[in-house]
């Protein structure tokens, strides 16, 4: 989720048994949280909300100029232990020149942390997002369109919540080439251009919550939606479909964030079905969704749990029960242990805590939830998966811990697929 106080929101049909997809730790490993390497013809896709956002523009890049950020060191060590081949990073402040990303690589990922092996990502995708970009419209209903960055009021009128352009951004790090001339982005796609969109209404009057002027400009993506073809060296590329929908809270009775989260997720559900994606257009004006038969992996902090939390009850089930997608249910023992140890809201959850990927406020709050996903297409057989969430007995528990978190309140989720 974006913003530091965190909340979120049909059970998915299982196609593959979760027990068959849990990787055993590497031989000789002291920590059961470290997965075995992917097989020779496999690629490890992962998503990780690193919580490396900062309150002022340029602050993150400045912090990463030295190797002294404890949080960044812990985030880097998690990446070095899990060793994904293709990694979507959420909540990493965007800067146009990619200075922050380069410094993170040079000063953290390329430096072995606490005995972990360094890791190098020669291919990086860094692009603008909607967070902190002024809309010029009154989006929060206070009667004023704030266009001067730096305040919560500005953030609430931006296309995505952010006090400066690029706050809570995202990026992709890859060991495999990104086919950059075939990348599609959907940053400017208008919410109102989605057929049957769940545009919010005032529950007292039944009238649209947003003015006509706001709907003329309001974009669907709170950050962006990216289609990045990854050349894995085995013929057709694998399309990484990356996003970070708005959290379904921080709104009012109109539920504008709940409905937007639902439709941001729906975008991918439609995009991977040619008959459902005629309405889609990208930032270059090209229409239509993914080509028939294309292989893909949907990844990101989707801010939606299928069973618990504050979101629309059907938001993420649009993907988990999609006929072209397989949910391999990445899991951890650390998630179960945290739910039992923390209690409170977790005691009332109906979802399996081993599937949780985020450690949110327990009381008052939604508790721990499954909100981060790596979902391959049916044409990509999955061989192993997991959530990097060590138990308290694990020597690597120091990397995730309990609040205040030494790295992030989210956990990395990874899936190995046959390329």
C-alpha positions as CSV (number, residue, x, y, z in Angstrom):
1,X,0.0,0.0,0.0
2,X,0.9,3.6,-0.3
3,X,1.1,5.8,2.8
4,X,2.4,4.6,6.1
5,X,-0.9,3.8,7.9
6,X,-1.8,0.7,6.0
7,X,-5.2,-1.0,5.3
8,X,-6.5,-3.2,2.5
9,X,-9.5,-5.5,1.5
10,X,-14.6,-16.7,-3.6
11,X,-11.4,-18.4,-2.8
12,X,-9.3,-19.0,-5.9
13,X,-9.6,-22.3,-7.7
14,X,-6.5,-24.4,-7.2
15,X,-5.0,-25.9,-10.3
16,X,-1.7,-27.0,-8.8
17,X,-1.2,-28.2,-5.3
18,X,0.7,-25.7,-3.2
19,X,2.7,-28.4,-1.5
20,X,4.2,-29.3,-4.9
21,X,5.4,-25.8,-5.5
22,X,7.3,-24.9,-2.3
23,X,11.0,-24.8,-2.9
24,X,13.3,-26.6,-0.5
25,X,16.2,-24.5,0.8
26,X,19.6,-24.7,-0.9
27,X,21.9,-27.5,0.4
28,X,23.9,-26.4,3.3
29,X,21.8,-23.3,3.8
30,X,21.5,-22.1,7.4
31,X,18.1,-20.5,6.7
32,X,15.1,-22.4,5.4
33,X,13.9,-19.1,3.9
34,X,16.6,-19.1,1.1
35,X,15.1,-20.9,-1.9
36,X,17.0,-23.3,-4.0
37,X,18.1,-21.8,-7.4
38,X,15.6,-22.2,-10.3
39,X,16.3,-25.0,-12.7
40,X,18.3,-24.7,-15.9
41,X,15.3,-23.8,-18.0
42,X,13.4,-21.8,-15.4
43,X,13.1,-18.1,-14.6
44,X,12.3,-16.7,-11.2
45,X,9.8,-13.8,-11.3
46,X,9.3,-11.8,-8.2
47,X,7.6,-8.8,-6.8
48,X,8.7,-6.8,-3.8
49,X,7.2,-3.7,-2.2
50,X,10.4,-2.4,-0.7
51,X,8.9,0.6,1.1
52,X,11.8,2.7,-0.2
53,X,9.7,5.8,-0.6
54,X,10.6,9.1,1.0
55,X,8.7,12.2,2.0
56,X,10.6,14.6,-0.3
57,X,11.7,14.5,-3.9
58,X,15.3,13.4,-4.4
59,X,15.7,12.2,-0.8
60,X,15.9,8.5,-1.7
61,X,18.6,9.0,-4.4
62,X,20.6,11.1,-1.9
63,X,20.3,8.5,0.8
64,X,21.5,5.7,-1.6
65,X,24.6,7.7,-2.6
66,X,26.3,6.1,0.3
67,X,26.2,2.4,1.4
68,X,25.0,3.4,4.9
69,X,21.2,3.1,4.6
70,X,20.2,0.2,7.0
71,X,16.8,-0.3,5.4
72,X,18.3,-0.4,1.9
73,X,21.0,-2.9,3.0
74,X,18.3,-5.2,4.4
75,X,16.2,-4.9,1.3
76,X,19.2,-5.7,-0.8
77,X,20.1,-8.7,1.3
78,X,16.6,-10.1,0.9
79,X,17.0,-9.7,-2.9
80,X,20.4,-11.4,-2.7
81,X,19.1,-14.3,-0.8
82,X,16.0,-14.9,-3.0
83,X,17.9,-14.1,-6.2
84,X,15.0,-13.4,-8.6
85,X,15.8,-13.2,-12.3
86,X,13.1,-10.6,-13.0
87,X,12.0,-8.4,-10.1
88,X,9.3,-5.8,-10.0
89,X,10.1,-3.2,-7.3
90,X,7.1,-1.3,-5.8
91,X,7.4,1.8,-3.7
92,X,10.8,3.0,-4.9
93,X,10.7,6.7,-5.7
94,X,11.0,7.5,-9.4
95,X,13.5,9.9,-10.8
96,X,13.8,10.5,-14.5
97,X,17.5,9.8,-14.8
98,X,17.3,6.6,-12.8
99,X,19.9,7.9,-10.3
100,X,18.3,6.2,-7.3
101,X,18.1,2.8,-9.1
102,X,21.7,3.0,-10.3
103,X,22.9,3.9,-6.8
104,X,20.9,1.0,-5.3
105,X,22.6,-1.4,-7.7
106,X,26.1,0.0,-7.2
107,X,26.1,0.6,-3.5
108,X,23.8,-2.2,-2.3
109,X,22.9,-5.0,-4.7
110,X,26.5,-5.2,-6.1
111,X,27.9,-5.4,-2.5
112,X,27.5,-8.6,-0.6
113,X,25.4,-8.0,2.4
114,X,26.2,-10.0,5.6
115,X,27.8,-12.8,3.5
116,X,25.2,-12.9,0.8
117,X,26.5,-13.0,-2.8
118,X,26.2,-9.7,-4.7
119,X,23.6,-9.7,-7.5
120,X,23.6,-7.7,-10.8
121,X,20.7,-6.6,-12.9
122,X,22.1,-5.4,-16.3
123,X,18.6,-4.6,-17.6
124,X,16.4,-2.0,-15.9
125,X,13.0,-0.5,-16.8
126,X,12.4,2.9,-15.2
127,X,9.4,5.0,-16.3
128,X,7.1,7.7,-15.0
129,X,4.1,6.9,-12.8
130,X,0.9,8.8,-11.9
131,X,1.6,9.3,-8.2
132,X,2.3,12.9,-7.4
133,X,1.4,14.1,-10.9
134,X,-1.1,17.0,-10.7
135,X,-4.5,16.3,-12.3
136,X,-5.6,19.9,-12.3
137,X,-9.0,18.7,-11.0
138,X,-10.7,18.5,-7.6
139,X,-10.5,14.7,-7.0
140,X,-11.0,14.6,-3.2
141,X,-14.2,16.7,-3.2
142,X,-13.0,19.6,-1.0
143,X,-13.9,22.2,-3.6
144,X,-10.4,23.0,-4.6
145,X,-8.0,21.7,-7.2
146,X,-4.5,21.9,-5.6
147,X,-1.6,22.0,-8.1
148,X,1.3,23.0,-5.8
149,X,3.3,19.9,-4.7
150,X,4.3,19.1,-1.2
151,X,1.0,18.8,0.8
152,X,-1.5,16.0,1.5
153,X,-4.1,18.1,-0.2
154,X,-2.0,18.2,-3.4
155,X,-1.5,14.4,-3.1
156,X,-5.2,13.8,-2.9
157,X,-5.8,15.7,-6.1
158,X,-2.9,14.1,-8.0
159,X,-3.6,11.3,-10.4
160,X,-2.2,8.9,-7.8
161,X,-1.5,9.8,-4.2
162,X,1.9,11.4,-3.8
163,X,3.2,14.7,-2.5
164,X,5.7,14.9,-5.5
165,X,5.8,13.4,-8.9
166,X,7.2,9.8,-8.7
167,X,6.7,9.2,-5.0
168,X,5.8,5.5,-4.5
169,X,7.1,4.7,-8.0
170,X,8.0,1.3,-9.4
171,X,10.8,-0.2,-11.5
172,X,11.8,-3.6,-13.0
173,X,15.2,-5.1,-12.6
174,X,16.1,-8.0,-14.9
175,X,18.9,-10.5,-15.7
176,X,17.2,-11.0,-19.1
177,X,16.9,-8.4,-21.8
178,X,13.7,-6.3,-21.9
179,X,12.4,-5.9,-25.4
180,X,12.2,-2.1,-25.1
181,X,10.8,-1.4,-28.5
182,X,7.8,-3.6,-27.8
183,X,7.1,-2.2,-24.3
184,X,3.6,-0.9,-23.8
185,X,2.6,1.5,-21.0
186,X,-0.9,2.6,-19.9
187,X,-0.2,5.5,-17.6
188,X,-2.7,7.9,-19.3
189,X,-5.6,5.5,-19.9
190,X,-8.7,7.2,-18.6
191,X,-10.8,5.4,-16.0
192,X,-14.0,6.5,-17.8
193,X,-12.9,4.7,-21.0
194,X,-13.2,1.3,-19.3
195,X,-16.6,-0.2,-20.2
196,X,-18.9,-0.7,-17.2
197,X,-16.3,0.9,-14.9
198,X,-17.1,1.0,-11.2
199,X,-17.0,4.8,-11.1
200,X,-18.0,5.9,-7.6
201,X,-21.3,7.5,-6.7
202,X,-22.4,9.6,-3.7
203,X,-24.4,7.0,-1.7
204,X,-26.8,9.8,-0.4
205,X,-27.7,11.2,-3.8
206,X,-26.8,8.4,-6.2
207,X,-25.0,11.0,-8.3
208,X,-21.5,10.5,-9.7
209,X,-18.9,11.3,-7.1
210,X,-16.5,12.9,-9.6
211,X,-17.4,15.9,-11.7
212,X,-17.6,15.8,-15.4
213,X,-14.4,17.9,-15.5
214,X,-12.6,15.3,-13.2
215,X,-13.8,12.3,-15.3
216,X,-12.4,14.0,-18.4
217,X,-8.9,13.7,-17.1
218,X,-8.9,11.1,-14.3
219,X,-6.6,8.2,-15.2
220,X,-7.3,4.6,-14.2
221,X,-3.7,3.8,-13.0
222,X,-2.8,5.2,-9.6
223,X,0.9,4.4,-10.6
224,X,0.9,2.8,-14.1
225,X,0.3,-0.4,-15.9
226,X,3.3,-1.8,-17.9
227,X,3.6,-4.6,-20.4
228,X,7.3,-5.5,-20.6
229,X,8.3,-8.3,-22.9
230,X,11.2,-10.2,-21.3
231,X,13.5,-12.2,-23.7
232,X,14.2,-15.3,-21.7
233,X,16.2,-16.9,-24.6
234,X,13.7,-19.6,-25.4
235,X,11.7,-18.2,-28.4
236,X,8.7,-16.1,-27.6
237,X,9.1,-13.5,-24.8
238,X,7.3,-13.6,-21.5
239,X,5.3,-10.5,-20.9
240,X,5.7,-9.0,-17.4
241,X,2.4,-7.2,-16.6
242,X,3.3,-4.9,-13.8
243,X,1.2,-2.6,-11.7
244,X,0.6,-1.3,-8.2
245,X,-3.1,-0.4,-7.7
246,X,-4.3,2.1,-5.1
247,X,-5.1,0.7,-1.7
248,X,-8.8,0.3,-1.2
249,X,-9.1,2.6,1.7
250,X,-8.3,6.3,2.6
251,X,-11.6,7.3,1.1
252,X,-15.2,7.9,2.2
253,X,-18.6,6.4,1.8
254,X,-18.4,6.7,-2.0
255,X,-15.5,4.1,-1.9
256,X,-13.6,5.7,-4.7
257,X,-10.4,3.9,-3.8
258,X,-12.2,0.5,-3.4
259,X,-13.7,0.8,-6.9
260,X,-10.6,2.1,-8.5
261,X,-8.5,-0.8,-7.0
262,X,-11.1,-3.2,-8.4
263,X,-10.9,-1.7,-11.9
264,X,-7.1,-1.4,-11.9
265,X,-7.0,-5.1,-11.3
266,X,-9.7,-5.7,-13.8
267,X,-7.6,-4.0,-16.5
268,X,-5.2,-7.0,-16.5
269,X,-8.1,-9.5,-16.4
270,X,-9.4,-7.9,-19.6
271,X,-6.0,-7.3,-21.2
272,X,-5.0,-10.9,-21.4
273,X,-8.3,-11.8,-23.1
274,X,-8.4,-10.6,-26.7
275,X,-12.2,-10.5,-26.8
276,X,-12.4,-8.4,-23.7
277,X,-9.6,-5.9,-24.4
278,X,-10.9,-4.0,-27.5
279,X,-11.3,-0.9,-25.4
280,X,-7.7,-0.8,-24.2
281,X,-5.3,1.8,-25.7
282,X,-1.7,2.4,-24.6
283,X,0.2,5.7,-24.2
284,X,1.2,5.5,-27.9
285,X,-2.4,5.2,-29.0
286,X,-2.2,1.6,-30.0
287,X,-5.4,-0.3,-29.2
288,X,-6.1,-3.8,-28.0
289,X,-4.7,-6.1,-25.4
290,X,-2.2,-9.0,-25.3
291,X,-1.9,-11.1,-28.5
292,X,-3.6,-14.5,-28.5
293,X,-1.3,-17.2,-27.1
294,X,1.2,-14.7,-25.5
295,X,2.9,-15.9,-22.4
296,X,2.7,-13.6,-19.4
297,X,3.3,-13.1,-15.7
298,X,1.1,-10.6,-13.8
299,X,3.0,-9.2,-10.8
300,X,2.7,-6.5,-8.2
301,X,1.4,-5.2,-4.9
302,X,-2.2,-5.4,-6.0
303,X,-3.5,-4.2,-2.6
304,X,-6.3,-6.8,-2.5
305,X,-6.8,-9.9,-0.5
306,X,-9.4,-12.5,-1.7
307,X,-10.8,-13.2,1.7
308,X,-9.9,-10.4,4.2
309,X,-9.4,-6.7,4.5
310,X,-11.2,-3.6,3.1
311,X,-11.2,-4.2,-0.6
312,X,-13.9,-5.1,-3.1
313,X,-14.8,-8.8,-2.5
314,X,-14.3,-9.6,-6.2
315,X,-11.2,-7.4,-6.9
316,X,-8.4,-9.9,-7.0
317,X,-10.6,-13.0,-7.7
318,X,-10.9,-11.6,-11.2
319,X,-7.3,-12.8,-11.6
320,X,-7.2,-15.8,-9.2
321,X,-10.2,-17.4,-10.9
322,X,-9.3,-16.3,-14.4
323,X,-9.3,-19.1,-17.0
324,X,-6.0,-18.1,-18.5
325,X,-4.1,-17.6,-15.1
326,X,-2.8,-20.1,-12.6
327,X,-2.5,-19.2,-8.9
328,X,0.2,-21.3,-7.5
329,X,-0.4,-19.9,-4.0
330,X,3.2,-18.9,-2.8
331,X,3.4,-19.4,0.9
332,X,5.6,-19.2,4.0
333,X,5.7,-20.5,7.6
334,X,6.7,-17.0,8.7
335,X,3.3,-15.6,7.7
336,X,1.5,-18.2,9.8
337,X,3.7,-17.6,12.7
338,X,3.2,-13.8,12.5
339,X,-0.6,-14.1,12.4
340,X,-0.6,-16.4,15.5
341,X,1.9,-14.3,17.4
342,X,0.2,-11.0,16.7
343,X,-3.4,-12.1,17.0
344,X,-6.0,-9.2,17.0
345,X,-7.5,-8.8,13.5
346,X,-5.7,-11.9,12.3
347,X,-7.8,-14.1,14.6
348,X,-10.9,-13.2,12.6
349,X,-9.4,-13.8,9.1
350,X,-10.7,-16.6,6.9
351,X,-7.8,-16.7,4.5
352,X,-4.8,-19.0,5.0
353,X,-2.1,-16.9,6.8
354,X,0.7,-18.9,5.1
355,X,-0.3,-17.0,1.9
356,X,0.0,-13.6,3.5
357,X,2.5,-11.2,2.0
358,X,2.1,-8.1,4.1
359,X,2.3,-7.4,7.9
360,X,-0.2,-4.6,8.4
361,X,-1.5,-3.0,11.6
362,X,-3.4,-5.5,13.7
363,X,-5.5,-3.4,16.0
364,X,-7.1,-1.2,14.8
365,X,-6.4,-2.4,11.3
366,X,-6.8,-5.1,8.7
367,X,-4.0,-7.4,10.1
368,X,-1.8,-9.4,7.8
369,X,-3.0,-9.9,4.3
370,X,-2.2,-11.5,0.9
371,X,-1.8,-8.5,-1.3
372,X,1.4,-9.2,-3.4
373,X,1.1,-11.5,-6.4
374,X,3.1,-13.3,-9.1
375,X,0.5,-15.0,-11.4
376,X,1.8,-16.9,-14.5
377,X,-0.3,-17.7,-17.5
378,X,-1.4,-21.3,-18.0
379,X,1.2,-21.6,-20.7
380,X,4.0,-21.1,-18.2
381,X,4.3,-24.2,-15.9
382,X,5.3,-23.2,-12.4
383,X,8.0,-25.3,-10.6
384,X,8.4,-23.6,-7.3
385,X,7.2,-20.6,-5.4
386,X,7.4,-18.9,-2.0
387,X,7.0,-15.8,0.2
388,X,10.2,-14.6,1.8
389,X,8.9,-14.4,5.4
390,X,11.3,-16.0,7.9
391,X,10.0,-17.4,11.2
392,X,11.3,-16.0,14.5
393,X,13.6,-19.0,14.8
394,X,15.2,-18.3,11.4
395,X,18.5,-16.5,11.5
396,X,17.1,-14.2,8.7
397,X,14.2,-13.1,10.8
398,X,16.3,-10.0,11.4
399,X,15.6,-8.9,7.8
400,X,11.8,-8.8,8.2
401,X,11.1,-8.7,11.9
402,X,8.1,-7.2,13.6
403,X,7.1,-3.5,13.6
404,X,9.1,-1.3,13.2
405,X,10.2,-3.3,10.2
406,X,13.9,-3.3,9.3
407,X,13.1,-3.6,5.6
408,X,9.4,-3.4,4.6
409,X,6.0,-4.3,5.9
410,X,5.7,-6.3,2.6
411,X,7.4,-9.6,1.8
412,X,8.9,-10.6,-1.5
413,X,6.8,-13.1,-3.5
414,X,8.5,-15.3,-6.1
415,X,7.5,-18.0,-8.6
416,X,9.8,-20.1,-10.8
417,X,8.3,-20.8,-14.3
418,X,9.6,-22.9,-17.2
419,X,10.9,-20.5,-19.8
